[in-house]
Amino acid sequence: MPSYPYVLLSAAVSLDGYLDDTTAERLLLSGPADFDRVDEVRASVDAILVGAGTIRADNPRLLVNSAERRAARVAAGKPEYPLKVTVSASGELDPTANFWHTGGEKIVYTTEKGAERLRRAPVAADVVALGAELDWRDLLTHLREVRGVERLMVEGGGLIHTQLLQQGLADEVQLVLAPLFVGDPQAPRLFGPGGYQGGRLRLLETRRIEDVVLMRYEPTAPGVGTLPAAADRHWLALACDLAAQCPPSRTAFSVGAVVVAADGTELARGHSREAGDPVVHAEEAALAKIDAGDPRLADATVYTSLEPCTRRASRPLPCARLILDAGVRRVVTAWREPDTFVVGADGSGALAERGVDVVVLPEFEARAKAPNGHLLP
């Protein structure tokens, strides 16, 4: 399963949801204190992404302006500036734009046709062709697995923000609300129409900064099918945290589990040996807290730090069977069960054979193994 960086969307909007007006000058929606906050966020990430339209409209430099923050990056073994990233299907880019001539390394993601154009009219950047069309999952996989980007800040424009949210690829939205109205239907808006993930986003923080308000949100709705969504990482991380709460055992793994409805509502959680029961499993503990007739189970996702078991001596039904009996058809896990207690268990394979969509996120394997180190070679 491919891995993606943590994707943070950053934007400032008017009270009526506009990113800018239609005048020649860029509309400044926030002030010095918020610009400094944005500079701090830029200094904390590995890469900053804007679309080609933003480069054309705003001609941004996308720098870390604080010398102290740049020095701190260098002291931590990072480049002075984050990698600058843009996306252009056509490859029609102005080689004189500030983007190419300030800061550190740059990269352009484009199509095969766009790459051909950039060979004829090059810009000062690495060029990566993703195929006949642009694909956000391919782009994010390349950033993480080839360029080593762990945290990506996306600063626009609205179409890119919309696409990343609609595809479930945004881990966090940082939205600054400015106390003014634009009111021009021709002006660019932050989010466009289309099919978004269901459910409410979780509010992480609100902060007053001079006369604007910063709001930080994270999506909660699980992914669909075998495609991972950003919220899947949040819930699987919680399952790994629950595994760390298990009373230690020499004869059983420590596992955490969370059951989440399609709209992002947490239905139940559990962990191994919960409530003093020495043989209860995490998925078993969580599912036991949900009414068996709850209609939300059919579209729910079970997150478990270790894949569900297929054989056990302590109870009649293994966790894979309990999941099937509950009607759940999607499971996200961090770690395939080793042969420590059961040889060739393959809970993921057993569930997939019965029509369950199984997603394995290997970047969480180390966290899932941590409370089980005494059981592993």
C-alpha positions as CSV (number, residue, x, y, z in Angstrom):
1,M,0.0,0.0,0.0
2,P,1.5,3.4,-1.0
3,S,2.2,5.9,1.7
4,Y,1.5,9.6,1.6
5,P,2.8,12.7,3.5
6,Y,0.7,14.5,6.1
7,V,-1.2,17.0,4.0
8,L,-2.1,20.3,5.5
9,L,-4.3,22.7,3.6
10,S,-3.8,26.4,4.4
11,A,-5.9,29.3,3.3
12,A,-7.4,32.6,4.3
13,V,-11.0,33.6,3.2
14,S,-13.4,36.5,3.5
15,L,-16.6,36.0,5.5
16,D,-18.4,35.1,2.3
17,G,-15.8,32.4,1.4
18,Y,-13.6,34.2,-1.2
19,L,-9.9,33.8,-1.6
20,D,-9.4,37.1,-3.4
21,D,-11.3,39.8,-5.3
22,T,-11.1,40.5,-9.1
23,T,-8.9,43.6,-8.9
24,A,-5.3,43.6,-10.2
25,E,-3.9,43.8,-6.7
26,R,-3.9,40.8,-4.4
27,L,-6.5,41.1,-1.6
28,L,-4.7,40.9,1.7
29,L,-7.0,39.0,4.0
30,S,-4.9,38.8,7.1
31,G,-2.2,40.9,8.8
32,P,1.4,40.8,10.1
33,A,0.8,38.4,13.0
34,D,-1.0,35.8,10.8
35,F,1.7,36.1,8.1
36,D,4.2,35.3,10.8
37,R,2.2,32.3,11.8
38,V,2.2,31.1,8.2
39,D,5.9,31.6,8.2
40,E,6.2,29.3,11.2
41,V,4.1,26.6,9.6
42,R,6.2,26.8,6.5
43,A,9.3,26.3,8.5
44,S,7.8,23.2,10.1
45,V,7.1,21.3,6.9
46,D,9.2,19.5,4.3
47,A,7.4,20.9,1.2
48,I,5.0,23.6,0.1
49,L,2.7,23.1,-2.8
50,V,0.8,25.6,-5.0
51,G,-0.9,25.2,-8.3
52,A,0.3,26.8,-11.5
53,G,-2.7,29.1,-11.4
54,T,-1.5,30.6,-8.1
55,I,1.9,31.2,-9.6
56,R,0.4,33.0,-12.5
57,A,-2.0,35.1,-10.4
58,D,0.1,35.9,-7.3
59,N,3.7,35.3,-8.4
60,P,4.6,34.0,-4.8
61,R,8.1,33.4,-3.5
62,L,6.9,30.8,-0.9
63,L,9.9,31.4,1.4
64,V,10.6,31.0,5.1
65,N,11.2,34.7,5.9
66,S,12.5,34.3,9.5
67,A,16.3,33.9,9.6
68,E,16.0,32.2,13.0
69,R,13.6,29.6,11.7
70,R,15.8,28.9,8.7
71,A,18.8,28.5,11.0
72,A,16.7,26.1,13.2
73,R,15.9,24.0,10.1
74,V,19.6,23.8,9.1
75,A,20.6,22.9,12.7
76,A,18.0,20.1,12.6
77,G,19.7,18.7,9.4
78,K,17.0,20.0,7.0
79,P,17.4,22.2,4.0
80,E,17.2,25.9,4.7
81,Y,13.9,26.1,2.8
82,P,11.2,23.5,2.2
83,L,11.0,21.9,-1.2
84,K,8.7,24.0,-3.4
85,V,6.2,22.0,-5.5
86,T,3.8,23.0,-8.2
87,V,1.3,21.1,-10.4
88,S,0.6,21.8,-14.1
89,A,-1.1,19.4,-16.5
90,S,-0.2,21.6,-19.5
91,G,3.3,22.5,-18.5
92,E,2.6,26.2,-19.4
93,L,4.7,27.9,-16.8
94,D,6.4,31.3,-16.8
95,P,10.2,30.7,-16.4
96,T,10.7,34.2,-15.0
97,A,8.2,33.8,-12.0
98,N,9.6,34.3,-8.5
99,F,8.8,30.7,-7.7
100,W,11.8,29.4,-9.6
101,H,14.3,32.0,-8.5
102,T,14.0,32.1,-4.7
103,G,14.4,29.5,-2.0
104,G,15.8,26.0,-2.4
105,E,14.8,23.0,-4.5
106,K,11.7,23.0,-6.8
107,I,9.7,20.3,-8.5
108,V,7.0,20.3,-11.1
109,Y,4.5,17.5,-11.4
110,T,2.9,17.3,-14.8
111,T,1.6,15.0,-17.6
112,E,3.6,13.4,-20.4
113,K,2.4,16.2,-22.7
114,G,3.3,18.8,-20.1
115,A,6.8,17.4,-19.7
116,E,7.3,17.5,-23.4
117,R,6.4,21.2,-23.4
118,L,8.8,21.9,-20.4
119,R,11.6,20.2,-22.4
120,R,11.1,22.9,-25.0
121,A,10.6,25.8,-22.6
122,P,12.3,24.7,-19.3
123,V,12.0,26.1,-15.9
124,A,14.5,25.9,-13.0
125,A,13.0,22.8,-11.4
126,D,13.0,19.0,-11.5
127,V,10.1,17.8,-13.8
128,V,8.2,14.6,-13.0
129,A,5.7,13.3,-15.5
130,L,2.9,11.2,-13.8
131,G,1.4,9.9,-17.0
132,A,-1.3,10.9,-19.4
133,E,-3.2,12.6,-16.6
134,L,-2.4,14.0,-13.2
135,D,-3.2,11.8,-10.2
136,W,-3.0,13.1,-6.7
137,R,-2.3,9.7,-5.1
138,D,0.6,9.1,-7.5
139,L,1.9,12.6,-6.8
140,L,1.7,12.2,-3.0
141,T,3.3,8.8,-3.2
142,H,6.2,10.2,-5.2
143,L,6.7,13.0,-2.7
144,R,6.8,10.6,0.3
145,E,8.6,7.6,-1.1
146,V,11.0,9.3,-3.5
147,R,11.5,12.8,-2.2
148,G,11.2,11.9,1.5
149,V,8.4,14.5,2.3
150,E,6.7,13.7,5.6
151,R,4.7,16.9,5.9
152,L,3.2,18.9,3.0
153,M,1.7,22.3,3.2
154,V,-0.7,23.2,0.4
155,E,-1.3,26.9,-0.1
156,G,-3.7,26.9,-3.0
157,G,-5.5,27.5,-5.1
158,G,-9.1,26.7,-4.5
159,L,-9.3,23.9,-7.1
160,I,-6.4,22.0,-5.5
161,H,-7.9,22.4,-2.0
162,T,-11.2,21.1,-3.3
163,Q,-9.7,18.1,-5.1
164,L,-7.6,17.0,-2.1
165,L,-10.6,17.2,0.3
166,Q,-13.0,15.5,-2.1
167,Q,-10.5,12.6,-2.6
168,G,-10.0,12.3,1.2
169,L,-6.3,13.2,1.0
170,A,-6.2,16.2,3.3
171,D,-5.2,15.5,6.9
172,E,-5.8,19.0,8.2
173,V,-7.4,22.3,7.1
174,Q,-6.0,25.5,8.6
175,L,-8.5,28.2,7.7
176,V,-8.2,31.9,8.5
177,L,-11.5,33.9,8.5
178,A,-11.1,37.6,7.6
179,P,-13.7,40.2,8.7
180,L,-14.7,41.5,5.3
181,F,-16.9,40.6,2.3
182,V,-16.0,40.3,-1.3
183,G,-19.4,39.7,-2.9
184,D,-18.2,39.3,-6.4
185,P,-19.4,36.1,-8.0
186,Q,-16.5,36.2,-10.5
187,A,-13.9,36.1,-7.6
188,P,-12.2,32.9,-6.7
189,R,-13.7,30.8,-3.9
190,L,-11.9,28.4,-1.6
191,F,-14.0,25.3,-2.2
192,G,-15.9,24.4,-5.3
193,P,-19.0,22.1,-5.8
194,G,-18.8,18.3,-6.0
195,G,-18.8,15.2,-3.9
196,Y,-17.1,15.6,-0.5
197,Q,-16.7,13.0,2.2
198,G,-19.6,12.8,4.5
199,G,-19.7,13.7,8.2
200,R,-18.5,16.6,10.2
201,L,-14.8,17.6,10.5
202,R,-13.3,17.7,14.0
203,L,-12.4,21.1,15.3
204,L,-8.8,21.0,16.6
205,E,-8.2,24.6,17.5
206,T,-9.6,28.2,17.3
207,R,-7.3,31.1,17.8
208,R,-7.8,34.9,17.5
209,I,-4.9,36.6,15.7
210,E,-5.4,40.3,15.6
211,D,-8.8,40.8,13.8
212,V,-8.8,37.3,12.1
213,V,-9.7,33.9,13.5
214,L,-7.7,30.7,12.8
215,M,-9.7,27.5,12.7
216,R,-8.0,24.1,12.4
217,Y,-10.0,21.1,11.4
218,E,-9.3,17.4,10.6
219,P,-11.6,15.1,8.5
220,T,-13.1,12.2,10.4
221,A,-14.9,10.1,7.7
222,P,-13.2,6.8,6.8
223,G,-12.1,6.0,3.3
224,V,-14.1,3.9,0.9
225,G,-13.1,0.5,-0.4
226,T,-9.4,-0.3,-0.5
227,L,-8.3,3.4,-1.1
228,P,-7.0,4.9,2.2
229,A,-8.2,8.3,3.2
230,A,-6.4,10.8,5.5
231,A,-8.9,10.0,8.3
232,D,-7.9,6.4,8.2
233,R,-4.5,7.4,9.5
234,H,-6.1,9.3,12.4
235,W,-8.2,6.3,13.5
236,L,-5.4,3.8,13.1
237,A,-3.1,5.9,15.2
238,L,-5.8,5.9,17.9
239,A,-6.0,2.1,17.7
240,C,-2.2,1.9,18.1
241,D,-2.5,4.2,21.2
242,L,-5.1,1.8,22.7
243,A,-2.7,-1.1,22.1
244,A,-0.2,0.7,24.4
245,Q,-2.8,0.7,27.2
246,C,-3.1,-3.1,27.3
247,P,-1.9,-5.0,30.4
248,P,1.3,-6.8,29.2
249,S,1.1,-10.5,28.5
250,R,3.6,-13.2,27.7
251,T,1.0,-15.3,25.8
252,A,-1.0,-12.8,23.7
253,F,-0.5,-9.6,21.7
254,S,-1.4,-6.2,22.8
255,V,-3.9,-4.8,20.3
256,G,-6.2,-1.8,20.1
257,A,-9.3,-1.4,17.9
258,V,-11.8,1.3,17.0
259,V,-15.1,1.0,15.1
260,V,-16.0,4.1,13.1
261,A,-19.2,4.8,11.1
262,A,-19.1,6.1,7.6
263,D,-19.8,9.7,8.7
264,G,-16.8,9.6,11.0
265,T,-18.7,8.9,14.3
266,E,-16.8,6.7,16.7
267,L,-19.1,3.8,17.6
268,A,-16.8,2.0,20.0
269,R,-13.2,1.2,21.0
270,G,-11.5,-1.6,22.8
271,H,-8.2,-3.2,23.6
272,S,-6.8,-6.6,24.6
273,R,-7.4,-7.7,28.2
274,E,-9.8,-4.8,28.7
275,A,-11.7,-4.5,32.0
276,G,-9.7,-7.3,33.6
277,D,-10.8,-10.0,31.1
278,P,-7.5,-11.8,30.5
279,V,-8.5,-13.3,27.1
280,V,-10.7,-10.7,25.5
281,H,-9.4,-9.4,22.1
282,A,-9.5,-5.7,21.0
283,E,-12.0,-6.1,18.2
284,E,-14.2,-8.4,20.3
285,A,-14.2,-5.8,23.1
286,A,-15.1,-3.0,20.8
287,L,-17.9,-4.8,18.9
288,A,-19.5,-6.0,22.1
289,K,-20.3,-2.4,23.0
290,I,-22.4,-1.9,19.8
291,D,-26.0,-3.1,19.4
292,A,-25.8,-6.0,16.9
293,G,-28.7,-4.4,15.0
294,D,-27.1,-1.0,14.6
295,P,-27.5,-0.2,10.8
296,R,-24.3,1.8,10.8
297,L,-22.2,-1.3,11.1
298,A,-22.8,-2.2,7.4
299,D,-20.8,0.9,6.3
300,A,-18.5,1.1,9.3
301,T,-14.7,0.5,9.3
302,V,-12.9,-1.5,12.0
303,Y,-9.4,-0.1,12.7
304,T,-7.1,-2.6,14.5
305,S,-3.4,-2.3,15.2
306,L,-2.9,-6.0,14.4
307,E,-4.9,-7.8,11.7
308,P,-8.0,-9.7,13.1
309,C,-7.2,-13.2,14.3
310,T,-8.5,-16.3,12.4
311,R,-7.9,-18.9,15.1
312,R,-7.9,-18.7,18.9
313,A,-8.0,-21.1,21.8
314,S,-9.6,-18.8,24.4
315,R,-13.0,-18.2,22.8
316,P,-15.2,-20.0,20.2
317,L,-15.1,-17.3,17.6
318,P,-12.0,-15.5,16.3
319,C,-12.2,-11.8,15.6
320,A,-12.4,-12.2,11.8
321,R,-15.6,-14.2,12.3
322,L,-17.0,-11.6,14.7
323,I,-16.3,-8.8,12.2
324,L,-18.1,-10.8,9.4
325,D,-21.0,-11.6,11.7
326,A,-21.4,-7.9,12.6
327,G,-21.8,-7.1,8.9
328,V,-18.7,-4.9,8.8
329,R,-17.1,-4.8,5.3
330,R,-14.0,-2.7,5.7
331,V,-11.0,-3.2,8.0
332,V,-7.8,-1.0,8.3
333,T,-4.8,-2.5,10.0
334,A,-1.2,-1.7,10.7
335,W,0.5,-5.1,11.0
336,R,0.1,-8.6,9.7
337,E,0.1,-11.2,12.4
338,P,3.4,-12.9,12.8
339,D,3.8,-16.7,13.5
340,T,4.4,-16.2,17.2
341,F,1.3,-18.0,18.4
342,V,-0.5,-19.0,15.2
343,V,1.3,-20.1,12.1
344,G,0.0,-18.6,8.8
345,A,-3.0,-16.8,10.4
346,D,-3.6,-14.4,7.6
347,G,-6.6,-12.6,9.0
348,S,-6.5,-10.0,6.2
349,G,-6.6,-12.7,3.5
350,A,-9.5,-14.5,5.2
351,L,-11.6,-11.3,5.4
352,A,-10.7,-10.3,1.8
353,E,-11.9,-13.7,0.6
354,R,-15.3,-13.0,2.2
355,G,-15.7,-9.6,0.4
356,V,-14.3,-7.4,3.1
357,D,-12.1,-4.5,1.9
358,V,-8.8,-4.7,3.8
359,V,-6.4,-1.8,3.9
360,V,-2.9,-2.2,5.4
361,L,-1.0,1.0,6.4
362,P,2.6,-0.3,7.0
363,E,3.8,3.2,8.2
364,F,2.0,2.3,11.5
365,E,3.6,-1.1,11.9
366,A,6.3,0.1,14.3
367,R,3.8,1.8,16.5
368,A,1.7,-1.4,16.5
369,K,4.7,-3.5,17.4
370,A,6.0,-1.2,20.2
371,P,3.9,-2.7,23.0
372,N,4.7,-6.2,21.8
373,G,8.4,-6.0,21.6
374,H,8.9,-8.6,24.3
375,L,7.1,-11.2,22.1
376,L,9.0,-10.6,18.9
377,P,12.4,-12.0,17.9
